[in-house]
Amino acid sequence: MSGPAAGTAAAATTTDVVCLGESMVTFLPSQPGRLADVPSFGRGIGGAESNVACALAAAGHRAAWVGRVGADGFGDHLVETIASYGVDTSAVRRDPARPTGVYFRTATDRGTDTHEVAYYRAGSAASAMSPENVPYEALFAGRVLHLSGITAALSPDCLALLRELTAPRPGRPLVSFDVNHRPHLWRGCAEDASVLLELARRADLVFVGEDEAEEAWGIVGAEAIRAALPEPSVLVVKRGSAGATVFASELRPGPRGAEAAAGAAPGASTDTVSAATSATSADTTCPATSADTATPADTVTPVPALRVDVVAAVGAGDAFAAGFLSATLRGLPVRDRARHGHLMAAAVLTVPGDLTDPPSRDRADRLVALDEAAWGRLRLAPGWTAADRAPEEVRTP
């Protein structure tokens, strides 16, 4: 069975979130320094969408990852490792003619001039994903379908696939889209900015960093980003150490899909997803004051980031998305969704790789419930997820 219409008809919602994209084997350096000087590397996995799936599964959700890997040892390692987190990998396809992608990186912050990444992904199995060879029944079997702009950059076929998956149609799951602008993947293509904007406008929930919005679209500031992206019901603008600003509006009926307009994927309970994607009460949000900077129904919620003793600044954006989606699935208020995103990001920032065990749900909920002053006092260091209580944590009523 192939094609979006057929897949939608066959879908049964047994999964919370389905994530589609490329995952690669990553080689982490044994010590700081230039790639030319690092004597050895440890093997791990990396991929924006599979990272989200692993984090969600570790947090207790039913998550699935759909991708394409080579019929090789690296493909075996990827599928086995992702599945070990509790992620459903049954819809992953193996390609006997193309390899699994790999990459090497240095230990430095991705945002610094000394950071190096060497990708070996051209012609990878994942780049061959297309509207003709993906399992739509699996992609549309979740309450949420999570995608990213990285996939769109892999090949023309991958871009065509994302356009199919974000196309308005009845029965479409709620679509979550992380812009994830990676300039090096778009080299030689002048359409990266317009493509990413197009895809984001077709999604229900969008994550974008202020820095990447400025780099890709020349747009500065959260309000200006919302003005350029009025269509998504929820827009999360990540602002680095300043935190995140969430623009949320009531889901509006339209051609995106009957169930999506009601706030749920086919067969899902509307109590959780619709409540989670709509605007929340006035105690956690403030109404937008200008029609030029927000859609008429918007509430705007700024949520400060945490102070974190960073070990490696990689994977934090994926972890934030997972935390936000986890809280969305639970029907939590906007502020709490962003705080859960910050906590998931802090867990990854305090380890060397892209993935780690998140804090327990009880621990995370306790921290999310802190008042503004106590939240501002939190400082999270390596090992904090295993501790019973952070030194700065205080009891709240």
C-alpha positions as CSV (number, residue, x, y, z in Angstrom):
1,M,0.0,0.0,0.0
2,S,1.3,3.4,-0.9
3,G,0.2,7.0,-1.1
4,P,-1.1,9.3,1.6
5,A,-4.8,8.6,1.0
6,A,-4.4,4.9,1.3
7,G,-2.2,5.2,4.4
8,T,-4.7,7.4,6.1
9,A,-7.6,5.0,5.5
10,A,-5.6,2.2,7.0
11,A,-4.3,4.0,10.0
12,A,-5.1,2.9,13.5
13,T,-3.8,5.2,16.3
14,T,-1.6,3.0,18.4
15,T,1.3,5.4,18.7
16,D,1.7,8.8,20.4
17,V,4.4,10.2,18.0
18,V,5.8,9.0,14.7
19,C,9.1,10.6,13.7
20,L,10.5,10.4,10.2
21,G,14.0,11.3,9.1
22,E,17.6,10.2,8.7
23,S,19.6,8.7,11.6
24,M,23.3,8.2,11.3
25,V,26.1,6.6,13.2
26,T,28.1,9.3,14.9
27,F,31.7,9.1,16.1
28,L,32.4,11.1,19.2
29,P,36.0,12.2,19.9
30,S,38.0,10.6,22.8
31,Q,39.4,14.1,23.6
32,P,39.1,17.7,22.6
33,G,41.0,19.0,19.6
34,R,40.9,19.1,15.8
35,L,39.6,16.1,14.0
36,A,43.0,15.7,12.5
37,D,44.5,15.3,16.1
38,V,41.9,13.1,17.7
39,P,43.4,9.6,18.1
40,S,40.2,7.7,18.5
41,F,36.4,7.9,18.5
42,G,33.5,6.3,20.4
43,R,30.5,5.2,18.4
44,G,27.0,6.6,19.0
45,I,23.9,7.5,17.0
46,G,22.6,10.8,15.9
47,G,19.6,12.1,14.0
48,A,17.2,14.9,14.9
49,E,14.0,12.8,14.4
50,S,15.3,9.6,16.0
51,N,16.7,11.6,18.9
52,V,13.1,12.9,19.5
53,A,11.7,9.4,19.3
54,C,14.2,8.0,21.7
55,A,13.7,10.8,24.2
56,L,9.9,10.4,24.0
57,A,10.1,6.6,24.5
58,A,12.5,7.1,27.5
59,A,9.9,9.5,28.9
60,G,7.2,6.8,28.7
61,H,5.5,7.6,25.4
62,R,4.7,5.2,22.5
63,A,7.1,6.5,19.9
64,A,8.0,5.2,16.5
65,W,10.8,6.1,14.1
66,V,10.4,5.6,10.4
67,G,13.6,5.9,8.2
68,R,15.7,4.2,5.7
69,V,19.2,2.6,6.4
70,G,21.6,0.6,4.5
71,A,21.7,-3.2,4.6
72,D,25.0,-3.0,6.5
73,G,26.5,-3.2,10.0
74,F,26.0,0.5,10.7
75,G,22.3,0.1,9.7
76,D,22.0,-2.8,12.1
77,H,23.6,-0.7,14.9
78,L,21.2,2.2,14.3
79,V,18.0,0.1,14.3
80,E,19.1,-2.0,17.3
81,T,20.2,1.1,19.4
82,I,17.1,3.1,18.6
83,A,14.9,0.1,19.4
84,S,16.7,-0.3,22.8
85,Y,15.2,3.0,23.9
86,G,11.8,1.4,23.4
87,V,11.1,3.0,20.0
88,D,9.1,1.0,17.5
89,T,11.4,0.6,14.4
90,S,9.3,-2.0,12.6
91,A,8.6,0.4,9.7
92,V,12.3,1.2,9.0
93,R,13.3,0.2,5.5
94,R,16.6,-1.4,4.5
95,D,18.3,-0.4,1.3
96,P,20.7,-3.0,-0.2
97,A,22.1,-0.5,-2.7
98,R,22.9,2.5,-0.5
99,P,24.9,2.9,2.7
100,T,23.9,4.1,6.1
101,G,25.2,7.7,6.8
102,V,27.9,8.4,9.3
103,Y,29.6,11.5,10.7
104,F,32.5,12.6,12.9
105,R,32.5,15.6,15.1
106,T,34.7,17.4,17.5
107,A,33.9,18.0,21.2
108,T,33.5,21.8,20.9
109,D,30.2,23.7,20.9
110,R,28.5,23.6,17.4
111,G,28.2,27.4,17.6
112,T,31.9,28.0,17.9
113,D,34.5,28.5,15.0
114,T,36.5,25.6,16.2
115,H,33.6,23.1,15.9
116,E,34.2,20.5,13.1
117,V,31.7,18.0,11.6
118,A,32.6,15.6,8.8
119,Y,29.5,14.1,7.2
120,Y,29.5,11.0,5.0
121,R,25.9,11.0,4.0
122,A,25.8,11.8,0.3
123,G,23.9,9.1,-1.5
124,S,22.8,7.5,1.8
125,A,19.9,5.2,2.1
126,A,17.9,7.9,3.8
127,S,18.4,10.3,0.9
128,A,16.4,7.8,-1.2
129,M,13.2,8.2,0.8
130,S,10.4,9.4,-1.5
131,P,6.6,9.6,-1.7
132,E,6.7,6.2,-3.5
133,N,8.6,4.1,-1.0
134,V,7.6,5.1,2.5
135,P,5.0,3.2,4.6
136,Y,2.1,5.8,4.9
137,E,0.1,3.4,7.1
138,A,2.9,3.6,9.7
139,L,3.5,7.4,9.3
140,F,-0.2,8.2,9.8
141,A,-0.7,5.7,12.7
142,G,0.3,8.2,15.4
143,R,-1.4,11.1,17.1
144,V,1.5,13.3,16.1
145,L,3.8,13.2,13.1
146,H,7.1,14.8,13.8
147,L,9.3,16.1,10.9
148,S,12.3,18.4,10.4
149,G,13.8,20.6,7.7
150,I,16.9,18.3,7.6
151,T,15.0,15.7,5.7
152,A,13.9,18.2,3.1
153,A,17.6,19.0,2.4
154,L,18.7,15.5,1.7
155,S,17.4,15.1,-1.8
156,P,14.6,16.3,-4.2
157,D,12.8,13.0,-3.4
158,C,13.0,13.7,0.3
159,L,11.6,17.2,-0.2
160,A,8.8,15.8,-2.3
161,L,8.0,13.5,0.6
162,L,7.8,16.2,3.1
163,R,5.5,18.2,0.9
164,E,3.3,15.2,0.7
165,L,3.2,14.7,4.4
166,T,2.5,18.3,5.2
167,A,-0.2,18.7,2.5
168,P,-3.6,19.6,3.9
169,R,-5.9,16.6,3.8
170,P,-8.6,15.0,5.9
171,G,-7.3,12.5,8.5
172,R,-3.8,14.0,8.7
173,P,-2.2,13.6,12.1
174,L,-1.2,16.7,14.0
175,V,2.1,17.7,12.2
176,S,5.0,18.9,14.3
177,F,7.9,20.5,12.3
178,D,11.3,21.5,13.6
179,V,12.9,23.9,11.1
180,N,16.4,22.7,11.8
181,H,18.1,24.8,9.2
182,R,21.5,23.3,8.3
183,P,23.2,25.6,5.7
184,H,25.8,23.0,4.8
185,L,23.1,20.6,3.6
186,W,21.6,23.2,1.3
187,R,24.8,24.2,-0.5
188,G,24.1,24.8,-4.2
189,C,20.4,25.3,-3.5
190,A,19.1,28.8,-3.4
191,E,15.6,27.7,-2.3
192,D,16.4,26.6,1.3
193,A,14.8,29.6,2.9
194,S,11.6,29.5,0.9
195,V,11.3,25.7,1.2
196,L,11.6,25.7,5.0
197,L,9.1,28.6,5.3
198,E,6.7,26.8,3.0
199,L,6.9,23.6,5.1
200,A,6.6,25.4,8.4
201,R,3.5,27.2,7.3
202,R,1.8,23.9,6.6
203,A,2.5,22.4,10.0
204,D,0.4,22.6,13.2
205,L,3.2,22.9,15.7
206,V,6.6,24.5,14.7
207,F,9.9,24.8,16.5
208,V,12.4,27.4,15.2
209,G,15.4,29.1,16.7
210,E,15.8,32.9,16.6
211,D,19.3,32.4,15.2
212,E,18.2,30.1,12.4
213,A,15.2,32.3,11.5
214,E,17.6,35.2,11.1
215,E,20.1,33.2,9.1
216,A,17.6,31.5,6.8
217,W,14.9,34.2,6.4
218,G,16.5,37.4,7.6
219,I,13.8,37.7,10.3
220,V,14.8,39.1,13.7
221,G,12.8,38.7,16.8
222,A,10.1,36.3,18.0
223,E,7.2,38.6,17.1
224,A,8.5,39.1,13.6
225,I,8.9,35.3,13.2
226,R,5.3,34.9,14.2
227,A,4.2,37.5,11.7
228,A,6.0,35.4,9.0
229,L,4.4,32.2,10.3
230,P,0.8,33.0,11.3
231,E,-0.6,29.6,10.2
232,P,0.7,27.1,12.8
233,S,-1.5,26.8,15.8
234,V,1.5,26.7,18.1
235,L,4.9,28.3,17.3
236,V,7.8,27.8,19.6
237,V,10.6,30.3,19.1
238,K,13.8,29.1,20.8
239,R,15.9,32.0,22.1
240,G,19.0,30.2,23.4
241,S,20.0,31.2,26.9
242,A,17.0,33.7,27.0
243,G,14.6,30.8,26.9
244,A,11.7,30.3,24.5
245,T,8.6,32.2,23.5
246,V,5.5,30.2,22.6
247,F,2.7,31.7,20.5
248,A,-0.5,29.6,20.8
249,S,-3.8,30.0,19.2
250,E,-7.0,27.9,19.0
251,L,-6.8,25.3,16.2
252,R,-8.8,26.7,13.4
253,P,-10.9,24.5,11.1
254,G,-9.6,24.3,7.6
255,P,-8.2,22.0,4.9
256,R,-5.3,20.7,7.1
257,G,-7.5,17.8,8.1
258,A,-10.8,17.2,9.9
259,E,-9.1,15.5,12.9
260,A,-6.2,18.0,12.9
261,A,-8.6,20.9,13.0
262,A,-10.2,19.3,16.1
263,G,-6.7,18.9,17.6
264,A,-6.2,15.2,17.3
265,A,-4.9,12.6,14.9
266,P,-7.3,10.0,13.5
267,G,-8.8,8.0,16.3
268,A,-7.0,9.9,19.0
269,S,-8.8,11.2,22.1
270,T,-9.5,14.9,21.5
271,D,-9.3,15.6,25.3
272,T,-5.5,15.7,25.4
273,V,-4.2,16.9,22.0
274,S,-6.8,19.6,21.4
275,A,-6.4,21.0,24.9
276,A,-2.7,20.9,24.6
277,T,-2.5,22.7,21.3
278,S,-4.9,25.5,22.2
279,A,-4.3,28.7,24.1
280,T,-4.2,28.3,27.9
281,S,-5.4,30.2,30.9
282,A,-4.3,33.8,31.6
283,D,-2.2,32.8,34.6
284,T,0.5,31.4,32.3
285,T,0.1,33.5,29.2
286,C,-0.5,37.0,28.2
287,P,-2.7,38.1,25.3
288,A,-1.0,39.4,22.2
289,T,-1.3,43.2,22.0
290,S,-0.8,43.8,18.3
291,A,-2.3,42.1,15.3
292,D,1.0,42.9,13.5
293,T,3.0,40.6,15.8
294,A,0.6,37.7,16.5
295,T,-2.5,36.1,15.1
296,P,-5.8,37.4,16.6
297,A,-6.3,34.4,18.9
298,D,-2.7,34.2,20.1
299,T,-1.5,34.0,23.6
300,V,2.2,34.7,24.0
301,T,4.1,32.9,26.7
302,P,7.8,33.7,27.4
303,V,9.5,30.9,29.4
304,P,13.0,31.5,30.8
305,A,15.7,28.9,30.2
306,L,17.6,27.2,33.0
307,R,21.2,27.7,34.0
308,V,23.1,24.6,32.9
309,D,26.7,23.5,33.3
310,V,27.1,22.5,29.7
311,V,29.2,19.4,28.8
312,A,28.4,19.4,25.0
313,A,25.9,21.7,23.2
314,V,24.6,19.0,20.8
315,G,21.1,17.5,20.7
316,A,19.6,20.1,23.0
317,G,17.1,21.3,20.3
318,D,15.8,17.8,19.7
319,A,15.5,17.2,23.4
320,F,13.6,20.4,23.9
321,A,11.2,19.3,21.1
322,A,10.7,16.0,22.8
323,G,10.0,17.6,26.2
324,F,7.5,20.0,24.7
325,L,5.8,17.2,22.7
326,S,5.7,15.0,25.8
327,A,3.9,17.7,27.8
328,T,1.6,18.5,24.9
329,L,0.5,14.8,24.8
330,R,-0.2,15.1,28.5
331,G,-2.4,18.2,28.0
332,L,-0.2,20.5,30.1
333,P,-0.4,24.3,30.0
334,V,1.9,26.1,27.6
335,R,4.3,27.3,30.2
336,D,4.7,23.8,31.5
337,R,5.3,22.4,28.0
338,A,8.2,24.8,27.5
339,R,9.6,24.1,31.0
340,H,9.6,20.4,30.2
341,G,11.4,21.2,27.0
342,H,14.0,23.1,28.9
343,L,14.5,20.2,31.4
344,M,14.9,17.7,28.6
345,A,17.4,20.0,26.9
346,A,19.3,20.4,30.2
347,A,19.6,16.6,30.5
348,V,21.3,16.3,27.1
349,L,23.4,19.4,27.6
350,T,25.0,17.8,30.7
351,V,26.3,14.6,28.8
352,P,28.7,14.3,25.9
353,G,26.3,12.7,23.4
354,D,23.0,13.4,21.7
355,L,21.0,11.2,24.0
356,T,20.6,10.5,27.7
357,D,18.0,9.3,30.2
358,P,15.6,12.1,31.0
359,P,14.6,13.0,34.6
360,S,11.8,10.9,36.0
361,R,8.4,12.2,35.3
362,D,7.7,12.9,39.0
363,R,11.0,14.8,39.3
364,A,10.4,16.8,36.1
365,D,6.8,17.6,37.2
366,R,8.1,18.8,40.6
367,L,10.6,21.1,39.0
368,V,8.1,22.4,36.4
369,A,5.8,23.3,39.3
370,L,8.3,25.7,40.9
371,D,7.4,29.3,41.2
372,E,9.2,31.8,38.9
373,A,11.8,32.7,41.6
374,A,12.7,29.1,42.4
375,W,12.8,28.2,38.7
376,G,15.2,31.1,38.2
377,R,17.5,29.8,40.9
378,L,17.9,26.3,39.5
379,R,21.3,25.4,38.2
380,L,21.7,22.0,36.7
381,A,25.1,20.2,36.5
382,P,26.2,16.8,35.1
383,G,24.4,14.0,37.0
384,W,21.4,16.1,38.0
385,T,18.9,13.7,36.4
386,A,20.0,10.9,38.8
387,A,19.9,13.1,41.9
388,D,16.7,13.0,44.1
389,R,16.6,16.8,44.4
390,A,18.6,19.7,43.1
391,P,20.2,21.8,45.8
392,E,18.3,24.9,44.7
393,E,15.0,23.1,44.5
394,V,12.4,24.3,47.0
395,R,9.1,22.8,48.0
396,T,6.0,24.3,46.6
397,P,2.5,24.0,47.9
